[in-house]
Amino acid sequence: MMDTYLDHAATTPPRPAALAALQQWIDAANASAAHARGQQARTAVEQAREEIARVVGCSPHDVVFTSGGTEADNLAVKGIVWAARDSRRAVPHVVVSAVEHAAVREPARWLAERGDARLTEIAPGPDGRIDPQQVLAAVEADTVLVSVMTANNEVGAVNDVAVLAQALADSSVALHTDAVQAFATRGVDLDTVPLDALSLSAHKFGGPQGVGVAILRRGRAVESLAHGGGQDRGVRSGTFPAGLIAACGAAVVAADADRDGLVERLAPMSARLAEGLTALDGVRRTGPADPAHRLVSHVHVMIDDVDPSALVLELDRAGLAASSGSACGSGAVRASHVLQAMGAVGTPLRLTFGWTSTEADVDRALDVLTDVIARLRAGDAAGLSFAPHPASH
């Protein structure tokens, strides 16, 4: 059975340069040690930090290494709010979009439930995008943080973060963006978009799982989530995983160098996949109509009259890896908070491309989906229950 992988938004295969760096430094000594081997490891860590800073347009001192996008988001949201809480009489106010990844949305809600913050959530338009003017209108005198993702992980909607950055640049309000999904095809340029905090996850752009980056501007106070040995200016203590960090740096450089070519290659592929799917009865593309406002890597559709559990099961049997819906603890499938906020109706299907994707993936996806959708509607599936994985960060 042919294997077709169209779930790159969940994780994309590591790039050769990242694998080489990981292999070189996987058995490195402790980078905080004073001996020669420790200092060699520290050199690898700092080189990665400098490479990342150069690519995203910030100081190496702003780069903090984390275990992934989830920790980077938590560090930005909780860290900024807690630092502000300690210096203010009023309860800090936070503004986030209602379609943020859970790694932003849940920490913000948790802070509000604890009484550590007041929270305002901004609903998206029907296309999944956030109106920056609604965000700015929600800012109050006690607002300390605004967090709006660069691009949505499910439907691929791209937000006008630059508008927010320009409007908040001279204020006391910190602006954070989760750029986890956007970096591979959109990139980040803090020289032109003055953000206070930004989150990246290596395995979304060709690095290994288990490492990420929080860009935290030195001028913005951030409270640590975990205290310890004081690594990364005391914001994120812990032994540096030199192999993972070196691989992350290599992946950032490789993804940045490859981005224009990747976008040029993926644009016609995603357009052809979307056109072929929406030609089927009862299949609608979700997200922005304007290609400039959506990730070229994402094709998200809603399908009528198809059970979401059966859909992913049949696609998996056919060797097509994709994402559909969101699973709760009981295993029952329910609509994601993103699609609920958008008012989308039907069975969701997310097909996402990456640096290893080919035209053959599009051909096979169209063949498989045409067959599977028809069979499911005709009641010709195996009928087994299956709980799909949630749409990933």
DOMARRO-963523 format. One record per residue (C-alpha): residue in one letter; x, y, z. Coordinates in pm, whole numbers, padded with zeros to 5 digits, always signed. Example, Ala and Ser with C-alpha at 12.3 -4.5 7.8 and 13.67 -1.06 7.14 Angstrom:
DOMARRO-963523
a+01230-00450+00780
s+01367-00106+00714
***
This chain:
DOMARRO-963523
m+00000+00000+00000
m+00136+00342-00098
d+00188+00583+00189
t+00086+00945+00129
y+00168+01189+00406
l-00038+01507+00411
d-00018+01596+00779
h+00287+01823+00777
a+00107+02075+01000
a+00123+01812+01274
t+00491+01740+01213
t+00714+01745+00908
p+01014+01516+00847
p+01351+01646+00967
r+01576+01805+00709
p+01914+01645+00632
a+02105+01937+00786
a+01906+01901+01109
l+01969+01527+01125
a+02341+01582+01069
a+02358+01841+01349
l+02161+01616+01584
q+02392+01323+01516
q+02700+01538+01568
w+02591+01674+01906
i+02356+01410+02048
d+02623+01283+02289
a+02754+01628+02379
a+02871+01708+02729
n+02680+01946+02956
a+02702+02287+02790
s+02732+02456+03129
a+03044+02261+03223
a+03379+02443+03237
h+03586+02169+03075
a+03669+02156+02704
r+03395+01915+02602
g+03137+02123+02785
q+03254+02439+02615
q+03239+02268+02276
a+02874+02189+02345
r+02816+02547+02458
t+02965+02671+02133
a+02715+02458+01938
v+02429+02601+02145
e+02540+02961+02097
q+02598+02915+01725
a+02241+02790+01692
r+02119+03086+01894
e+02304+03328+01666
e+02175+03158+01352
i+01817+03180+01472
a+01858+03543+01574
r+02001+03630+01234
v+01715+03461+01048
v+01430+03609+01254
g+01587+03953+01297
c+01653+03984+01668
s+01942+03983+01915
p+02083+03645+02021
h+02006+03758+02377
d+01634+03745+02286
v+01646+03375+02193
v+01537+03131+02464
f+01532+02757+02393
t+01231+02553+02504
s+01096+02200+02466
g+00865+02310+02184
g+00588+02547+02084
t+00367+02466+02380
e+00629+02563+02634
a+00723+02872+02433
d+00360+02985+02430
n+00317+02917+02802
l+00637+03102+02882
a+00525+03407+02688
v+00169+03418+02819
k+00224+03325+03183
g+00566+03483+03208
i+00460+03825+03084
v+00137+03828+03286
w+00305+03720+03608
a+00581+03976+03567
a+00319+04247+03517
r+00109+04121+03807
d+00397+04175+04045
s+00435+04538+03944
r+00069+04647+03920
r-00212+04706+04164
a-00485+04617+03915
v-00533+04265+03781
p-00355+04248+03444
h-00578+04233+03138
v-00504+03996+02848
v-00647+03992+02496
v-00624+03678+02282
s-00804+03553+01974
a-01069+03284+02019
v-00892+03065+01761
e-00552+03050+01931
h-00385+02714+01968
a-00462+02553+02303
a-00105+02633+02413
v-00206+03001+02423
r-00579+02979+02486
e-00564+02742+02783
p-00287+02926+02976
a-00478+03251+02927
r-00799+03094+03056
w-00611+02930+03343
l-00469+03265+03450
a-00818+03416+03439
e-00966+03131+03642
r-00697+03178+03909
g-00763+03551+03926
d-00417+03630+03789
a-00562+03804+03485
r-00877+03931+03322
l-00930+03785+02977
t-01094+03906+02657
e-01125+03669+02361
i-01175+03810+02012
a-01394+03606+01777
p-01278+03546+01419
g-01462+03622+01101
p-01622+03335+00907
d-01290+03284+00727
g-01099+03233+01052
r-00908+03562+01040
i-00892+03808+01328
d-00979+04173+01269
p-00689+04373+01417
q-00917+04669+01483
q-01136+04455+01709
v-00826+04348+01897
l-00706+04705+01939
a-01054+04816+02048
a-01040+04558+02329
v-00717+04701+02473
e-00771+04872+02810
a-00562+05078+03046
d-00461+04763+03236
t-00392+04546+02931
v-00046+04391+02956
l-00055+04131+02678
v-00210+04077+02336
s-00158+03736+02174
v-00272+03670+01818
m-00129+03384+01615
t+00043+03458+01287
a-00146+03180+01112
n-00407+02935+01231
n-00294+02575+01261
e-00622+02425+01143
v-00755+02632+00853
g-00434+02820+00768
a-00584+03169+00802
v-00311+03436+00820
n-00362+03734+01050
d-00245+04095+01018
v+00001+04077+01307
a+00207+04358+01151
v-00087+04597+01196
l-00104+04509+01565
a+00271+04544+01604
q+00273+04891+01453
a-00023+05006+01663
l+00119+04873+01991
a+00485+04953+01929
d+00494+05262+02149
s+00264+05129+02420
s+00324+04932+02740
v+00126+04639+02597
a+00333+04334+02505
l+00247+04166+02174
h+00303+03792+02137
t+00243+03578+01832
d+00243+03203+01793
a+00427+03163+01461
v+00458+02785+01485
q+00258+02713+01170
a+00372+03017+00975
f+00751+02995+00986
a+00800+02729+00718
t+00622+02923+00443
r+00585+03277+00578
g+00897+03333+00783
v+00951+03589+01057
d+01114+03932+01033
l+01130+04114+01363
d+01326+04394+01198
t+01004+04504+01028
v+00741+04363+01268
p+00834+04478+01622
l+00700+04195+01838
d+00775+04148+02208
a+00743+03769+02208
l+00723+03496+01949
s+00696+03115+01957
l+00847+02857+01720
s+00858+02475+01719
a+01136+02297+01534
h+00944+01994+01414
k+00710+02214+01212
f+00987+02330+00975
g+01225+02036+00953
g+01383+02011+01295
p+01342+01739+01555
q+01057+01705+01802
g+01128+01820+02155
v+01283+02161+02093
g+01142+02505+02027
v+01220+02873+02056
a+01070+03158+02253
i+01180+03498+02130
l+01151+03720+02437
r+01274+04075+02400
r+01519+04169+02672
g+01334+04493+02749
r+01015+04306+02840
a+00994+04154+03190
v+00918+03781+03190
e+00873+03562+03497
s+01027+03217+03477
l+00800+02911+03484
a+01069+02693+03640
h+01358+02805+03857
g+01687+02623+03863
g+02039+02671+03737
g+01970+03003+03568
q+02033+02905+03206
d+01896+03132+02932
r+01922+03446+03148
g+01722+03275+03423
v+01404+03269+03216
r+01428+02899+03129
s+01656+02699+03354
g+01770+02349+03264
t+02054+02165+03094
f+02079+02263+02728
p+01997+01969+02498
a+02285+02056+02265
g+02192+01806+01995
l+01831+01922+01972
i+01931+02287+01981
a+02197+02247+01712
a+01943+02062+01496
c+01687+02338+01554
g+01936+02600+01440
a+02024+02399+01131
a+01655+02355+01048
v+01588+02728+01084
v+01869+02808+00840
a+01760+02539+00592
a+01393+02638+00605
d+01478+03004+00558
a+01700+02932+00256
d+01437+02704+00101
r+01127+02913+00171
d+01083+03094-00161
g+01132+02777-00360
l+00899+02585-00129
v+00621+02838-00164
e+00660+02844-00541
r+00638+02465-00551
l+00349+02425-00307
a+00122+02698-00445
p+00005+02510-00755
m-00013+02184-00559
s-00246+02322-00292
a-00454+02501-00555
r-00497+02182-00756
l-00586+01979-00448
a-00844+02235-00335
e-00992+02261-00683
g-01022+01884-00714
l-01183+01841-00375
t-01433+02124-00406
a-01540+01983-00741
l-01693+01696-00543
d-02052+01742-00425
g-02083+01869-00070
v-01718+01967-00023
r-01633+02328+00063
r-01298+02491+00127
t-01265+02658+00468
g-01067+02969+00547
p-00986+03287+00355
a-01076+03309-00012
d-00776+03532-00085
p-00459+03320-00123
a-00260+03606+00029
h-00446+03549+00355
r-00391+03174+00392
l-00095+02943+00427
v+00009+02784+00099
s+00070+02462+00291
h-00289+02419+00411
v-00599+02286+00237
h-00889+02262+00481
v-01235+02152+00369
m-01572+02072+00521
i-01750+01766+00387
d-02125+01700+00407
d-02283+01364+00495
v-01962+01189+00605
d-01885+01062+00955
p-01553+01211+01073
s-01439+00898+01256
a-01507+00677+00956
l-01340+00926+00722
v-01003+00925+00898
l-01019+00548+00948
e-01077+00486+00578
l-00808+00734+00477
d-00564+00565+00713
r-00648+00225+00566
a-00579+00367+00222
g-00239+00495+00338
l-00331+00865+00342
a-00230+01050+00660
a-00444+01356+00732
s-00628+01524+01020
s-00998+01552+01085
g-01179+01712+01375
s-01073+01705+01736
a-01097+01424+01991
c-01211+01468+02350
g-01108+01246+02638
s-01384+00992+02578
g-01277+00941+02220
a-01593+01099+02081
v-01534+01336+01792
r-01643+01695+01829
a-01590+02015+01635
s-01274+02206+01729
h-01298+02540+01904
v-01162+02702+01587
l-01439+02568+01364
q-01703+02641+01627
a-01585+03002+01647
m-01599+03027+01268
g-01945+02870+01250
a-01822+02604+01007
v-02057+02313+00944
g-01974+01962+00824
t-01695+01710+00869
p-01353+01882+00871
l-01052+01753+00682
r-00709+01916+00698
l-00452+01824+00432
t-00116+01994+00473
f+00202+02001+00265
g+00567+02028+00362
w+00914+02027+00217
t+00894+01659+00113
s+00555+01688-00062
t+00522+01607-00432
e+00270+01630-00712
a+00219+01255-00672
d+00078+01324-00324
v-00188+01545-00480
d-00277+01284-00741
r-00316+01010-00487
a-00503+01226-00236
l-00763+01314-00498
d-00800+00952-00605
v-00833+00826-00248
l-01069+01097-00129
t-01297+01070-00431
d-01331+00698-00363
v-01358+00717+00016
i-01617+00997+00025
a-01835+00815-00226
r-01812+00486-00036
l-01885+00645+00300
r-02192+00819+00164
a-02305+00491+00014
g-02256+00316+00348
d-01980+00093+00211
a-01724+00150+00488
a-01617-00103+00750
g-01816+00079+01016
l-01549+00059+01284
s-01523+00334+01544
f-01208+00541+01534
a-01106+00851+01730
p-00877+01070+01516
h-00596+01276+01654
p-00682+01641+01712
a-00561+01896+01463
s-00207+01956+01588
h-00007+02270+01658
***
